[in-house]
Amino acid sequence: MQISQTLPPIHRLLGGHNIQWNDDQHELEIHYIALESFTNPRGTVEGGMICAMLDDIMGLFAYHANQQQPATTINLTTDFLRPCLVGLVVTKCRFIKQGKSILNIESEAWQNHKLVARSTANFMVLAHA
């Protein structure tokens, strides 16, 4: 699956790279780079930046795993499980349920083999323009 042709500008800002599609598990994995400029006063990565990474992977997943049909986020919930540090963040994404008009998706952010955050979102499939 060729994903690199449809990357939004936010993907580059977040340092997205090493995109891997797993056909057997119908799962997408993307690595991001959390920069020092993403940190809060405590020196850990701001939750909004982690949320942006998870929204980015889910948006790319929604489009590519659903036959390149555009979709938009309806809602997104994120649970932050431990502090995230500057450096590599590995994200993974998969369907919870794939409907015709609503896609239920979950994603995870990992750092140093530890779960940092988990997110679920619902995406609405849009009509082709």
Backbone bond lengths (Angstrom), bond angles and torsions (degrees), N, CA, C in turn:
res aa  C-N    CA-C-N  psi(-1)  N-CA   C-N-CA  omega(-1)  CA-C   N-CA-C  phi
1 M - - - 1.446 - - 1.529 108.60 -
2 Q 1.321 117.37 130.13 1.465 122.62 -178.07 1.523 109.62 -96.44
3 I 1.324 117.55 103.53 1.453 122.54 -178.12 1.523 111.36 -99.26
4 S 1.304 118.52 -28.34 1.463 122.22 -170.87 1.529 113.96 -62.75
5 Q 1.312 119.55 -13.95 1.462 121.73 -179.48 1.523 112.55 -82.04
6 T 1.309 119.24 -12.78 1.466 121.70 -173.86 1.531 112.07 -123.67
7 L 1.311 117.33 33.84 1.456 120.15 -176.78 1.526 110.98 -83.17
8 P 1.333 117.92 129.16 1.462 120.44 178.72 1.533 110.92 -76.92
9 P 1.328 117.73 160.34 1.471 121.17 -179.59 1.534 113.41 -55.71
10 I 1.334 118.62 -35.27 1.473 120.88 -179.56 1.517 110.74 -61.32
11 H 1.323 117.17 -32.35 1.467 121.51 179.46 1.528 110.48 -58.72
12 R 1.305 115.80 -43.29 1.466 120.52 179.64 1.529 111.22 -69.54
13 L 1.343 117.09 -40.94 1.460 121.13 177.87 1.527 111.21 -58.28
14 L 1.329 116.69 -37.45 1.464 122.21 -178.76 1.531 112.58 -82.07
15 G 1.317 117.32 0.07 1.468 120.89 178.17 1.512 113.31 73.79
16 G 1.331 117.21 28.92 1.459 120.78 179.75 1.516 112.61 -62.98
17 H 1.324 116.67 134.53 1.460 122.10 179.13 1.528 109.01 -162.32
18 N 1.313 117.18 178.40 1.470 123.41 177.40 1.535 111.02 51.66
19 I 1.316 115.93 56.69 1.468 121.89 -179.53 1.523 108.38 -77.96
20 Q 1.341 115.86 126.04 1.466 120.83 -178.41 1.520 109.89 -130.89
21 W 1.334 115.65 123.84 1.459 121.32 176.49 1.519 108.21 -102.82
22 N 1.339 117.18 126.54 1.459 122.52 177.62 1.523 107.41 -104.90
23 D 1.331 116.05 102.88 1.465 121.30 -178.12 1.527 112.35 -64.78
24 D 1.329 117.26 -38.15 1.461 120.92 -177.66 1.529 111.97 -63.06
25 Q 1.324 116.68 -43.14 1.467 120.88 -178.27 1.526 112.54 -97.31
26 H 1.330 117.26 -1.58 1.463 122.77 -177.54 1.536 109.54 50.99
27 E 1.337 114.07 54.31 1.460 121.79 -174.35 1.526 109.42 -132.78
28 L 1.329 115.57 144.71 1.461 122.42 176.83 1.521 108.83 -112.29
29 E 1.328 116.48 138.81 1.466 121.76 175.69 1.522 107.73 -127.45
30 I 1.324 116.48 132.86 1.463 122.42 177.06 1.525 108.41 -135.77
31 H 1.320 116.14 138.33 1.463 121.98 174.68 1.527 108.23 -97.12
32 Y 1.331 115.89 139.95 1.460 122.78 176.50 1.529 108.36 -124.93
33 I 1.316 115.95 161.90 1.457 121.64 176.08 1.527 108.34 -116.00
34 A 1.326 116.88 113.17 1.464 121.76 175.71 1.529 107.70 -81.84
35 L 1.321 115.79 116.55 1.460 122.23 -176.63 1.531 111.17 -89.40
36 E 1.308 115.56 161.65 1.463 120.27 176.15 1.531 110.64 -59.96
37 S 1.327 117.20 -32.08 1.464 120.80 178.72 1.533 112.61 -67.94
38 F 1.333 118.16 -9.28 1.465 122.97 177.48 1.530 112.07 -89.41
39 T 1.332 118.81 -1.72 1.464 120.92 -170.40 1.525 113.34 -87.77
40 N 1.325 113.69 158.82 1.468 122.62 175.49 1.534 108.40 -95.53
41 P 1.327 118.47 -178.96 1.473 120.22 -178.81 1.536 114.58 -58.70
42 R 1.331 118.73 -23.55 1.472 121.60 178.09 1.522 112.32 -80.42
43 G 1.338 116.49 -8.16 1.459 119.87 179.54 1.519 114.22 89.15
44 T 1.328 117.41 5.64 1.465 119.98 175.91 1.527 108.70 -102.83
45 V 1.327 116.22 161.56 1.461 121.24 -175.95 1.529 109.53 -67.57
46 E 1.317 114.74 129.95 1.465 122.93 178.08 1.527 109.68 -57.51
47 G 1.323 116.88 136.65 1.461 121.21 -178.53 1.516 113.59 -56.83
48 G 1.323 116.73 -35.20 1.460 120.23 179.09 1.516 113.02 -62.35
49 M 1.323 116.76 -31.68 1.462 120.31 178.74 1.528 110.89 -72.47
50 I 1.330 116.22 -38.39 1.473 120.07 175.53 1.519 109.22 -65.33
51 C 1.322 115.91 -42.73 1.460 121.31 178.27 1.534 110.45 -60.56
52 A 1.341 117.41 -39.37 1.465 121.24 177.89 1.531 110.99 -63.01
53 M 1.333 116.76 -39.57 1.466 120.33 177.41 1.524 110.16 -62.75
54 L 1.331 116.33 -44.25 1.465 120.34 -178.36 1.532 111.28 -68.87
55 D 1.324 117.59 -37.11 1.460 121.17 176.74 1.533 110.08 -67.23
56 D 1.323 117.26 -38.33 1.457 121.38 179.03 1.525 111.14 -62.34
57 I 1.323 117.12 -49.38 1.470 118.67 -179.25 1.525 110.83 -65.42
58 M 1.332 117.86 -37.95 1.468 118.97 -179.87 1.525 111.41 -68.51
59 G 1.334 117.34 -37.14 1.466 119.90 177.10 1.515 112.11 -64.58
60 L 1.329 116.33 -44.26 1.470 119.89 176.90 1.526 110.78 -64.04
61 F 1.323 116.10 -41.23 1.463 120.65 178.44 1.530 110.61 -62.89
62 A 1.331 116.85 -46.50 1.473 121.13 -178.69 1.524 110.91 -56.28
63 Y 1.319 116.53 -42.07 1.461 121.21 -178.87 1.532 111.99 -70.02
64 H 1.312 116.58 -49.61 1.462 120.41 -172.97 1.526 113.69 -79.92
65 A 1.310 118.13 -32.82 1.464 120.26 -179.03 1.526 111.59 -82.40
66 N 1.328 116.83 -8.15 1.462 121.23 -178.76 1.540 109.90 -118.55
67 Q 1.314 116.43 45.09 1.466 124.77 173.74 1.523 113.13 57.06
68 Q 1.330 117.28 42.40 1.462 124.58 177.30 1.530 113.38 55.93
69 Q 1.321 115.83 33.28 1.455 120.00 173.91 1.527 108.01 -90.62
70 P 1.340 118.06 129.47 1.457 119.08 179.28 1.524 110.99 -64.37
71 A 1.318 115.29 145.90 1.471 121.58 179.28 1.523 108.05 -144.41
72 T 1.307 115.98 154.02 1.458 120.66 179.60 1.522 110.22 -127.26
73 T 1.315 115.87 148.45 1.459 121.50 -179.91 1.521 109.64 -68.47
74 I 1.332 116.64 127.88 1.469 122.14 173.54 1.528 108.96 -90.65
75 N 1.334 115.31 -48.19 1.468 120.86 177.79 1.518 108.49 -152.97
76 L 1.321 114.36 160.75 1.459 120.25 -177.20 1.520 107.70 -150.51
77 T 1.307 115.85 130.54 1.470 121.62 177.81 1.518 108.16 -122.24
78 T 1.327 115.95 133.60 1.459 120.15 -179.11 1.521 109.99 -127.33
79 D 1.315 115.56 133.70 1.465 122.62 172.86 1.515 107.56 -108.72
80 F 1.339 116.14 124.59 1.457 121.67 178.15 1.521 108.00 -96.65
81 L 1.327 117.06 122.05 1.460 121.69 -170.60 1.525 114.31 -104.16
82 R 1.331 117.10 -24.11 1.471 121.29 177.05 1.527 107.58 -163.04
83 P 1.321 117.24 160.44 1.469 119.37 178.95 1.528 111.61 -62.16
84 C 1.305 114.56 145.88 1.468 122.10 176.22 1.521 107.63 -108.21
85 L 1.320 116.22 134.40 1.460 121.95 -177.93 1.528 110.36 -101.93
86 V 1.307 116.15 165.32 1.463 121.39 173.98 1.524 108.15 -59.37
87 G 1.319 116.81 136.37 1.460 120.86 178.90 1.513 112.29 133.81
88 L 1.316 115.11 -158.74 1.457 122.65 -175.80 1.526 112.10 -70.37
89 V 1.332 115.31 132.77 1.469 122.70 173.20 1.530 106.54 -125.34
90 V 1.318 116.86 122.90 1.464 122.53 179.75 1.523 107.86 -100.64
91 T 1.330 116.15 125.03 1.465 120.15 179.02 1.524 110.05 -114.61
92 K 1.328 114.80 148.68 1.466 122.12 177.83 1.525 107.87 -134.03
93 C 1.328 115.37 148.51 1.458 120.07 -174.92 1.521 110.50 -146.39
94 R 1.349 115.23 145.88 1.461 121.04 179.81 1.531 109.39 -157.94
95 F 1.330 116.18 164.68 1.461 121.03 174.64 1.523 110.38 -75.09
96 I 1.308 116.06 142.10 1.455 122.21 161.36 1.527 106.43 -88.23
97 K 1.359 114.55 -48.14 1.457 121.37 176.52 1.519 108.26 -152.58
98 Q 1.319 115.53 136.40 1.459 120.99 179.07 1.518 108.61 -111.06
99 G 1.336 116.34 103.60 1.455 121.25 175.82 1.516 110.35 -95.45
100 K 1.335 116.21 -179.15 1.466 120.06 179.54 1.527 111.86 -75.32
101 S 1.329 117.05 -36.34 1.465 119.52 -177.54 1.526 113.22 -118.07
102 I 1.332 117.61 -19.05 1.472 121.77 179.33 1.530 108.82 -124.49
103 L 1.321 115.24 131.43 1.462 122.03 177.30 1.518 108.40 -111.87
104 N 1.321 117.33 123.63 1.467 122.46 175.49 1.521 107.21 -99.86
105 I 1.337 116.02 120.11 1.462 121.60 -170.81 1.520 109.88 -129.41
106 E 1.334 115.93 146.93 1.463 120.36 174.10 1.520 109.21 -127.74
107 S 1.331 114.62 150.26 1.460 119.87 178.26 1.519 109.49 -143.34
108 E 1.330 114.48 161.09 1.463 121.49 -179.83 1.515 109.32 -137.31
109 A 1.332 115.85 148.27 1.460 122.27 173.43 1.522 107.88 -116.78
110 W 1.321 116.16 129.23 1.463 123.28 -177.45 1.527 110.24 -121.76
111 Q 1.306 115.76 144.48 1.460 121.06 173.22 1.515 108.12 -142.23
112 N 1.317 116.10 127.18 1.466 122.14 -177.69 1.534 111.70 52.74
113 H 1.324 116.09 43.33 1.467 124.18 177.05 1.536 112.66 64.22
114 K 1.338 117.25 21.57 1.469 121.56 176.98 1.526 108.09 -123.12
115 L 1.340 115.18 137.94 1.459 121.28 179.63 1.523 109.91 -71.29
116 V 1.327 116.51 120.89 1.462 122.88 -178.05 1.527 111.03 -95.44
117 A 1.346 116.59 -42.66 1.458 121.07 -177.70 1.526 109.31 -154.74
118 R 1.320 113.83 155.44 1.469 121.44 178.38 1.527 106.83 -134.07
119 S 1.319 116.26 140.59 1.450 120.28 -178.28 1.522 110.24 -137.18
120 T 1.329 115.31 146.09 1.455 121.62 170.29 1.521 107.20 -125.82
121 A 1.316 115.70 148.38 1.458 120.28 -179.80 1.517 109.74 -150.44
122 N 1.316 113.81 155.61 1.453 121.69 172.02 1.517 107.60 -114.17
123 F 1.315 116.01 131.43 1.453 122.84 179.02 1.525 108.74 -116.57
124 M 1.333 116.74 139.55 1.455 122.16 174.48 1.515 108.35 -98.07
125 V 1.322 115.97 127.75 1.456 121.04 176.82 1.524 107.94 -74.06
126 L 1.336 116.46 130.29 1.452 122.37 -178.14 1.516 110.22 -98.27
127 A 1.324 116.31 151.92 1.455 120.94 175.58 1.519 108.51 -69.53
128 H 1.316 116.79 143.68 1.478 120.51 176.03 1.514 108.76 -63.13
129 A 1.323 115.54 139.50 1.484 119.55 -179.14 1.510 111.27 -78.67
